[in-house]
């Protein structure tokens, strides 16, 4: 149980870091890498849960 909680906290931190990082990019920069602003939460969660 403790390990699961620790992993969830790590995933949540990774998710927040990725969301913040991608949110700082302009719409043009996001388009250059092939994602839209609405894709950010999904991409961040996919990365955090790998």
C-alpha distance matrix in Angstrom:
0.0 3.8 5.4 5.1 6.3 8.6 9.9 10.6 12.5 14.3 15.3 16.5 18.5 20.0 20.9 22.6 24.5 25.8 26.9 28.7 30.3 31.6 32.7 35.0 36.9 40.0 40.5 42.9 40.5 37.9 40.6 41.6 38.2 38.2 35.7 36.4 34.8 33.2 31.4 29.5 26.3 26.0 26.7 24.3 21.4 22.5 22.6 19.2 17.4 19.4
3.8 0.0 3.8 5.4 5.1 6.2 8.7 9.9 10.7 12.4 14.3 15.3 16.7 18.5 19.9 21.2 22.7 24.5 25.8 27.1 28.7 30.4 31.5 33.4 35.6 38.9 39.7 42.0 39.5 37.1 40.0 40.8 37.5 37.9 35.4 36.1 34.3 33.1 31.3 29.1 26.1 26.2 26.6 23.8 21.3 22.6 22.1 18.6 17.4 19.3
5.4 3.8 0.0 3.8 5.4 5.0 6.1 8.6 9.9 10.5 12.2 14.2 15.4 16.5 18.2 20.0 21.1 22.5 24.2 25.8 27.0 28.5 30.0 32.0 33.8 37.1 37.9 40.0 37.3 34.9 37.8 38.4 34.9 35.4 33.2 34.2 32.7 31.6 29.5 27.3 24.5 24.3 24.3 21.7 19.3 20.1 19.4 16.1 14.7 16.1
5.1 5.4 3.8 0.0 3.8 5.4 5.1 6.1 8.7 9.9 10.4 12.2 14.3 15.3 16.2 18.3 19.9 21.0 22.3 24.3 25.6 26.8 28.1 30.4 32.2 35.3 35.8 38.1 35.6 33.0 35.7 36.5 33.1 33.3 30.9 31.6 30.2 28.8 26.7 24.8 21.8 21.4 21.9 19.4 16.6 17.6 17.5 14.1 12.4 14.4
6.3 5.1 5.4 3.8 0.0 3.8 5.5 5.1 6.2 8.7 9.8 10.5 12.4 14.2 15.1 16.5 18.4 20.0 21.0 22.5 24.3 25.8 26.7 28.9 31.0 34.1 34.9 37.3 34.9 32.4 35.4 36.3 33.1 33.4 30.8 31.2 29.4 28.1 26.4 24.2 21.1 21.4 21.9 19.1 16.6 18.3 18.0 14.3 13.5 16.0
8.6 6.2 5.0 5.4 3.8 0.0 3.8 5.5 5.2 6.3 8.7 9.9 10.7 12.4 14.2 15.5 16.7 18.5 20.1 21.3 22.6 24.5 25.7 27.5 29.6 33.0 34.0 36.2 33.5 31.3 34.4 35.0 31.8 32.5 30.1 30.8 29.0 28.2 26.3 23.8 21.1 21.5 21.4 18.4 16.4 17.9 16.8 13.2 12.9 14.9
9.9 8.7 6.1 5.1 5.5 3.8 0.0 3.8 5.4 5.0 6.1 8.5 9.9 10.5 12.1 14.2 15.3 16.4 18.2 20.0 21.0 22.4 24.0 26.0 27.8 31.1 31.8 33.9 31.2 28.8 31.7 32.3 28.9 29.4 27.2 28.1 26.7 25.8 23.6 21.3 18.7 18.6 18.4 15.6 13.4 14.5 13.5 10.0 9.3 11.1
10.6 9.9 8.6 6.1 5.1 5.5 3.8 0.0 3.8 5.4 5.0 6.1 8.6 9.8 10.3 12.2 14.2 15.2 16.3 18.2 19.8 21.0 22.1 24.4 26.3 29.4 30.0 32.4 30.0 27.4 30.3 31.3 28.1 28.3 25.7 26.2 24.5 23.3 21.5 19.2 16.2 16.4 16.9 14.0 11.5 13.4 13.1 9.4 8.9 11.8
12.5 10.7 9.9 8.7 6.2 5.2 5.4 3.8 0.0 3.8 5.4 5.0 6.2 8.6 9.7 10.6 12.3 14.2 15.3 16.5 18.3 20.0 20.9 22.8 25.1 28.3 29.4 31.8 29.3 27.1 30.2 31.2 28.1 28.7 26.1 26.4 24.4 23.7 22.1 19.3 16.7 17.6 17.7 14.3 12.8 15.1 14.1 10.3 11.1 13.8
14.3 12.4 10.5 9.9 8.7 6.3 5.0 5.4 3.8 0.0 3.8 5.4 5.2 6.2 8.5 10.0 10.6 12.3 14.3 15.5 16.5 18.4 19.9 21.5 23.5 26.9 28.1 30.1 27.4 25.3 28.5 29.0 25.8 26.7 24.4 25.3 23.5 23.2 21.2 18.3 16.2 16.9 16.2 12.8 11.8 13.4 11.6 8.1 9.4 11.3
15.3 14.3 12.2 10.4 9.8 8.7 6.1 5.0 5.4 3.8 0.0 3.8 5.5 5.1 6.0 8.6 9.9 10.5 12.2 14.2 15.3 16.4 18.0 20.2 21.8 25.0 25.7 27.9 25.3 22.8 25.8 26.6 23.3 23.9 21.4 22.2 20.7 20.0 17.9 15.3 12.9 13.2 12.8 9.7 8.1 9.9 8.7 4.9 6.1 8.8
16.5 15.3 14.2 12.2 10.5 9.9 8.5 6.1 5.0 5.4 3.8 0.0 3.8 5.4 5.0 6.2 8.6 9.9 10.5 12.2 14.1 15.4 16.2 18.5 20.6 23.7 24.5 27.0 24.7 22.3 25.4 26.6 23.6 24.1 21.3 21.5 19.3 18.6 17.2 14.3 11.7 13.0 13.2 9.7 8.4 11.4 10.6 7.1 9.0 12.1
18.5 16.7 15.4 14.3 12.4 10.7 9.9 8.6 6.2 5.2 5.5 3.8 0.0 3.8 5.4 5.2 6.1 8.6 9.9 10.6 12.2 14.3 15.3 16.8 19.2 22.5 23.9 26.2 23.6 21.7 25.1 25.9 23.1 24.1 21.5 21.9 19.7 19.7 18.3 15.0 13.1 14.8 14.2 10.4 10.5 13.1 11.2 8.2 11.0 13.3
20.0 18.5 16.5 15.3 14.2 12.4 10.5 9.8 8.6 6.2 5.1 5.4 3.8 0.0 3.8 5.5 5.1 6.2 8.6 10.0 10.5 12.2 14.0 15.7 17.4 20.8 22.0 24.0 21.2 19.2 22.5 22.9 19.9 21.0 18.7 19.6 18.0 18.2 16.1 12.9 11.6 12.7 11.3 7.8 8.4 10.3 7.8 5.3 8.8 10.4
20.9 19.9 18.2 16.2 15.1 14.2 12.1 10.3 9.7 8.5 6.0 5.0 5.4 3.8 0.0 3.8 5.5 5.3 6.2 8.6 9.9 10.7 12.0 14.4 16.1 19.1 19.9 22.2 19.8 17.4 20.5 21.6 18.7 19.3 16.5 16.9 15.0 14.8 13.0 9.9 8.0 9.5 8.9 5.1 5.6 8.5 7.3 5.2 8.5 10.9
22.6 21.2 20.0 18.3 16.5 15.5 14.2 12.2 10.6 10.0 8.6 6.2 5.2 5.5 3.8 0.0 3.8 5.5 5.1 6.1 8.5 10.0 10.4 12.4 14.8 17.9 19.1 21.7 19.5 17.4 20.9 22.1 19.6 20.5 17.5 17.4 14.8 15.1 14.2 10.6 9.2 11.8 11.3 7.7 9.0 12.1 10.8 8.9 12.2 14.7
24.5 22.7 21.1 19.9 18.4 16.7 15.3 14.2 12.3 10.6 9.9 8.6 6.1 5.1 5.5 3.8 0.0 3.8 5.5 5.2 6.1 8.6 9.9 10.9 13.2 16.7 18.4 20.5 17.8 16.3 19.9 20.5 18.1 19.6 17.1 17.5 15.3 16.4 15.1 11.4 11.1 13.4 11.8 8.4 10.6 12.9 10.6 9.4 13.2 14.7
25.8 24.5 22.5 21.0 20.0 18.5 16.4 15.2 14.2 12.3 10.5 9.9 8.6 6.2 5.3 5.5 3.8 0.0 3.8 5.4 5.1 6.1 8.3 10.0 11.3 14.7 15.9 17.8 15.1 13.2 16.6 17.3 14.6 15.9 13.5 14.2 12.5 13.6 11.8 8.2 8.6 10.5 8.4 5.4 8.6 10.3 8.1 8.3 11.9 13.1
26.9 25.8 24.2 22.3 21.0 20.1 18.2 16.3 15.3 14.3 12.2 10.5 9.9 8.6 6.2 5.1 5.5 3.8 0.0 3.8 5.5 5.3 5.9 8.6 10.3 13.2 14.1 16.7 14.6 12.4 15.8 17.2 15.1 15.8 12.7 12.5 10.0 10.9 10.0 6.2 6.5 9.4 8.5 5.9 8.8 11.4 10.4 10.3 13.6 15.5
28.7 27.1 25.8 24.3 22.5 21.3 20.0 18.2 16.5 15.5 14.2 12.2 10.6 10.0 8.6 6.1 5.2 5.4 3.8 0.0 3.8 5.6 5.1 6.4 9.2 12.3 14.1 16.6 14.5 13.1 16.8 17.9 16.3 17.6 14.9 14.4 11.7 13.4 13.1 9.3 10.1 13.2 12.1 9.5 12.4 14.9 13.4 13.1 16.7 18.4
30.3 28.7 27.0 25.6 24.3 22.6 21.0 19.8 18.3 16.5 15.3 14.1 12.2 10.5 9.9 8.5 6.1 5.1 5.5 3.8 0.0 3.8 5.5 5.5 7.3 10.9 13.0 14.8 12.0 11.1 14.9 15.3 13.6 15.6 13.5 13.8 11.9 14.2 13.2 9.7 11.4 13.9 11.7 9.7 13.2 14.8 12.7 13.3 17.0 17.9
31.6 30.4 28.5 26.8 25.8 24.5 22.4 21.0 20.0 18.4 16.4 15.4 14.3 12.2 10.7 10.0 8.6 6.1 5.3 5.6 3.8 0.0 3.8 5.4 5.5 8.7 10.0 11.9 9.5 7.8 11.5 12.4 10.7 12.2 9.8 10.0 8.3 10.9 9.9 6.8 9.5 11.6 9.6 8.7 12.4 13.7 12.3 13.6 16.9 17.8
32.7 31.5 30.0 28.1 26.7 25.7 24.0 22.1 20.9 19.9 18.0 16.2 15.3 14.0 12.0 10.4 9.9 8.3 5.9 5.1 5.5 3.8 0.0 3.8 5.4 7.7 9.1 11.9 10.5 9.0 12.5 14.2 13.2 14.2 11.4 10.3 7.5 10.2 10.6 7.6 9.8 12.8 11.8 10.7 14.0 16.0 15.1 15.9 19.1 20.6
35.0 33.4 32.0 30.4 28.9 27.5 26.0 24.4 22.8 21.5 20.2 18.5 16.8 15.7 14.4 12.4 10.9 10.0 8.6 6.4 5.5 5.4 3.8 0.0 3.8 6.6 9.4 11.5 9.7 9.7 13.2 14.1 13.8 15.5 13.5 12.7 10.4 13.6 13.9 11.0 13.5 16.3 14.8 13.6 17.1 18.8 17.4 18.2 21.7 22.8
36.9 35.6 33.8 32.2 31.0 29.6 27.8 26.3 25.1 23.5 21.8 20.6 19.2 17.4 16.1 14.8 13.2 11.3 10.3 9.2 7.3 5.5 5.4 3.8 0.0 3.8 6.6 8.0 5.9 6.3 9.8 10.4 10.5 12.4 10.9 10.6 9.3 12.9 12.9 10.8 14.0 16.2 14.3 14.0 17.7 18.8 17.5 19.1 22.4 23.0
40.0 38.9 37.1 35.3 34.1 33.0 31.1 29.4 28.3 26.9 25.0 23.7 22.5 20.8 19.1 17.9 16.7 14.7 13.2 12.3 10.9 8.7 7.7 6.6 3.8 0.0 3.8 5.3 5.2 6.3 8.6 9.8 11.1 12.4 11.2 10.1 9.1 12.9 13.7 12.4 15.8 17.9 16.4 16.7 20.2 21.3 20.4 22.2 25.3 26.0
40.5 39.7 37.9 35.8 34.9 34.0 31.8 30.0 29.4 28.1 25.7 24.5 23.9 22.0 19.9 19.1 18.4 15.9 14.1 14.1 13.0 10.0 9.1 9.4 6.6 3.8 0.0 3.8 5.5 5.1 6.1 8.6 10.1 10.3 9.0 7.3 7.1 10.7 11.8 11.6 15.1 16.7 15.6 16.7 19.9 20.7 20.5 22.5 25.2 25.9
42.9 42.0 40.0 38.1 37.3 36.2 33.9 32.4 31.8 30.1 27.9 27.0 26.2 24.0 22.2 21.7 20.5 17.8 16.7 16.6 14.8 11.9 11.9 11.5 8.0 5.3 3.8 0.0 3.8 5.4 5.0 6.2 8.9 9.7 9.8 9.3 10.3 13.7 14.1 14.2 17.9 19.1 17.4 18.8 22.2 22.4 21.9 24.3 27.0 27.2
40.5 39.5 37.3 35.6 34.9 33.5 31.2 30.0 29.3 27.4 25.3 24.7 23.6 21.2 19.8 19.5 17.8 15.1 14.6 14.5 12.0 9.5 10.5 9.7 5.9 5.2 5.5 3.8 0.0 3.8 5.4 5.0 6.7 8.8 9.0 9.6 10.4 14.0 13.5 12.9 16.7 17.7 15.5 16.6 20.2 20.3 19.3 21.7 24.6 24.5
37.9 37.1 34.9 33.0 32.4 31.3 28.8 27.4 27.1 25.3 22.8 22.3 21.7 19.2 17.4 17.4 16.3 13.2 12.4 13.1 11.1 7.8 9.0 9.7 6.3 6.3 5.1 5.4 3.8 0.0 3.8 5.4 5.4 6.3 5.4 6.1 7.2 10.5 9.8 9.5 13.3 14.1 12.1 13.6 17.0 17.1 16.5 19.1 21.7 21.9
40.6 40.0 37.8 35.7 35.4 34.4 31.7 30.3 30.2 28.5 25.8 25.4 25.1 22.5 20.5 20.9 19.9 16.6 15.8 16.8 14.9 11.5 12.5 13.2 9.8 8.6 6.1 5.0 5.4 3.8 0.0 3.8 5.4 4.8 5.5 6.3 8.9 11.6 11.0 11.9 15.6 15.9 14.1 16.3 19.4 19.0 18.9 21.8 24.0 23.9
41.6 40.8 38.4 36.5 36.3 35.0 32.3 31.3 31.2 29.0 26.6 26.6 25.9 22.9 21.6 22.1 20.5 17.3 17.2 17.9 15.3 12.4 14.2 14.1 10.4 9.8 8.6 6.2 5.0 5.4 3.8 0.0 3.8 5.5 7.7 9.7 12.1 14.9 13.7 14.1 17.9 17.9 15.5 17.5 20.8 20.0 19.3 22.4 24.7 24.1
38.2 37.5 34.9 33.1 33.1 31.8 28.9 28.1 28.1 25.8 23.3 23.6 23.1 19.9 18.7 19.6 18.1 14.6 15.1 16.3 13.6 10.7 13.2 13.8 10.5 11.1 10.1 8.9 6.7 5.4 5.4 3.8 0.0 3.8 5.9 9.0 11.4 13.7 11.7 11.9 15.5 15.1 12.3 14.5 17.6 16.5 15.7 19.0 21.1 20.4
38.2 37.9 35.4 33.3 33.4 32.5 29.4 28.3 28.7 26.7 23.9 24.1 24.1 21.0 19.3 20.5 19.6 15.9 15.8 17.6 15.6 12.2 14.2 15.5 12.4 12.4 10.3 9.7 8.8 6.3 4.8 5.5 3.8 0.0 3.8 7.0 10.2 11.9 9.8 11.2 14.7 13.8 11.7 14.5 17.2 16.0 16.1 19.4 21.1 20.6
35.7 35.4 33.2 30.9 30.8 30.1 27.2 25.7 26.1 24.4 21.4 21.3 21.5 18.7 16.5 17.5 17.1 13.5 12.7 14.9 13.5 9.8 11.4 13.5 10.9 11.2 9.0 9.8 9.0 5.4 5.5 7.7 5.9 3.8 0.0 3.8 6.8 8.2 6.2 7.7 11.1 10.6 9.0 11.8 14.4 13.8 14.3 17.2 19.0 19.2
36.4 36.1 34.2 31.6 31.2 30.8 28.1 26.2 26.4 25.3 22.2 21.5 21.9 19.6 16.9 17.4 17.5 14.2 12.5 14.4 13.8 10.0 10.3 12.7 10.6 10.1 7.3 9.3 9.6 6.1 6.3 9.7 9.0 7.0 3.8 0.0 3.8 5.4 5.3 7.1 10.4 10.8 10.3 12.6 15.1 15.3 16.2 18.5 20.4 21.2
34.8 34.3 32.7 30.2 29.4 29.0 26.7 24.5 24.4 23.5 20.7 19.3 19.7 18.0 15.0 14.8 15.3 12.5 10.0 11.7 11.9 8.3 7.5 10.4 9.3 9.1 7.1 10.3 10.4 7.2 8.9 12.1 11.4 10.2 6.8 3.8 0.0 3.8 5.4 5.6 8.6 10.2 10.3 11.5 14.0 15.2 15.9 17.6 19.8 21.2
33.2 33.1 31.6 28.8 28.1 28.2 25.8 23.3 23.7 23.2 20.0 18.6 19.7 18.2 14.8 15.1 16.4 13.6 10.9 13.4 14.2 10.9 10.2 13.6 12.9 12.9 10.7 13.7 14.0 10.5 11.6 14.9 13.7 11.9 8.2 5.4 3.8 0.0 3.8 5.6 7.1 8.2 9.6 11.1 12.7 14.0 15.6 17.0 18.7 20.3
31.4 31.3 29.5 26.7 26.4 26.3 23.6 21.5 22.1 21.2 17.9 17.2 18.3 16.1 13.0 14.2 15.1 11.8 10.0 13.1 13.2 9.9 10.6 13.9 12.9 13.7 11.8 14.1 13.5 9.8 11.0 13.7 11.7 9.8 6.2 5.3 5.4 3.8 0.0 3.8 5.8 5.5 6.1 8.5 10.2 10.7 12.3 14.3 15.8 17.0
29.5 29.1 27.3 24.8 24.2 23.8 21.3 19.2 19.3 18.3 15.3 14.3 15.0 12.9 9.9 10.6 11.4 8.2 6.2 9.3 9.7 6.8 7.6 11.0 10.8 12.4 11.6 14.2 12.9 9.5 11.9 14.1 11.9 11.2 7.7 7.1 5.6 5.6 3.8 0.0 3.8 5.6 5.2 6.0 8.5 9.9 10.6 12.1 14.3 15.8
26.3 26.1 24.5 21.8 21.1 21.1 18.7 16.2 16.7 16.2 12.9 11.7 13.1 11.6 8.0 9.2 11.1 8.6 6.5 10.1 11.4 9.5 9.8 13.5 14.0 15.8 15.1 17.9 16.7 13.3 15.6 17.9 15.5 14.7 11.1 10.4 8.6 7.1 5.8 3.8 0.0 3.8 5.5 5.1 6.1 8.5 9.9 10.4 12.2 14.5
26.0 26.2 24.3 21.4 21.4 21.5 18.6 16.4 17.6 16.9 13.2 13.0 14.8 12.7 9.5 11.8 13.4 10.5 9.4 13.2 13.9 11.6 12.8 16.3 16.2 17.9 16.7 19.1 17.7 14.1 15.9 17.9 15.1 13.8 10.6 10.8 10.2 8.2 5.5 5.6 3.8 0.0 3.8 5.4 5.2 6.1 8.6 9.9 10.7 12.5
26.7 26.6 24.3 21.9 21.9 21.4 18.4 16.9 17.7 16.2 12.8 13.2 14.2 11.3 8.9 11.3 11.8 8.4 8.5 12.1 11.7 9.6 11.8 14.8 14.3 16.4 15.6 17.4 15.5 12.1 14.1 15.5 12.3 11.7 9.0 10.3 10.3 9.6 6.1 5.2 5.5 3.8 0.0 3.8 5.5 5.1 6.2 8.6 10.1 11.0
24.3 23.8 21.7 19.4 19.1 18.4 15.6 14.0 14.3 12.8 9.7 9.7 10.4 7.8 5.1 7.7 8.4 5.4 5.9 9.5 9.7 8.7 10.7 13.6 14.0 16.7 16.7 18.8 16.6 13.6 16.3 17.5 14.5 14.5 11.8 12.6 11.5 11.1 8.5 6.0 5.1 5.4 3.8 0.0 3.8 5.5 5.2 6.1 8.7 10.3
21.4 21.3 19.3 16.6 16.6 16.4 13.4 11.5 12.8 11.8 8.1 8.4 10.5 8.4 5.6 9.0 10.6 8.6 8.8 12.4 13.2 12.4 14.0 17.1 17.7 20.2 19.9 22.2 20.2 17.0 19.4 20.8 17.6 17.2 14.4 15.1 14.0 12.7 10.2 8.5 6.1 5.2 5.5 3.8 0.0 3.8 5.4 5.0 6.1 8.7
22.5 22.6 20.1 17.6 18.3 17.9 14.5 13.4 15.1 13.4 9.9 11.4 13.1 10.3 8.5 12.1 12.9 10.3 11.4 14.9 14.8 13.7 16.0 18.8 18.8 21.3 20.7 22.4 20.3 17.1 19.0 20.0 16.5 16.0 13.8 15.3 15.2 14.0 10.7 9.9 8.5 6.1 5.1 5.5 3.8 0.0 3.8 5.6 5.4 6.5
22.6 22.1 19.4 17.5 18.0 16.8 13.5 13.1 14.1 11.6 8.7 10.6 11.2 7.8 7.3 10.8 10.6 8.1 10.4 13.4 12.7 12.3 15.1 17.4 17.5 20.4 20.5 21.9 19.3 16.5 18.9 19.3 15.7 16.1 14.3 16.2 15.9 15.6 12.3 10.6 9.9 8.6 6.2 5.2 5.4 3.8 0.0 3.8 5.6 5.6
19.2 18.6 16.1 14.1 14.3 13.2 10.0 9.4 10.3 8.1 4.9 7.1 8.2 5.3 5.2 8.9 9.4 8.3 10.3 13.1 13.3 13.6 15.9 18.2 19.1 22.2 22.5 24.3 21.7 19.1 21.8 22.4 19.0 19.4 17.2 18.5 17.6 17.0 14.3 12.1 10.4 9.9 8.6 6.1 5.0 5.6 3.8 0.0 3.8 5.7
17.4 17.4 14.7 12.4 13.5 12.9 9.3 8.9 11.1 9.4 6.1 9.0 11.0 8.8 8.5 12.2 13.2 11.9 13.6 16.7 17.0 16.9 19.1 21.7 22.4 25.3 25.2 27.0 24.6 21.7 24.0 24.7 21.1 21.1 19.0 20.4 19.8 18.7 15.8 14.3 12.2 10.7 10.1 8.7 6.1 5.4 5.6 3.8 0.0 3.8
19.4 19.3 16.1 14.4 16.0 14.9 11.1 11.8 13.8 11.3 8.8 12.1 13.3 10.4 10.9 14.7 14.7 13.1 15.5 18.4 17.9 17.8 20.6 22.8 23.0 26.0 25.9 27.2 24.5 21.9 23.9 24.1 20.4 20.6 19.2 21.2 21.2 20.3 17.0 15.8 14.5 12.5 11.0 10.3 8.7 6.5 5.6 5.7 3.8 0.0
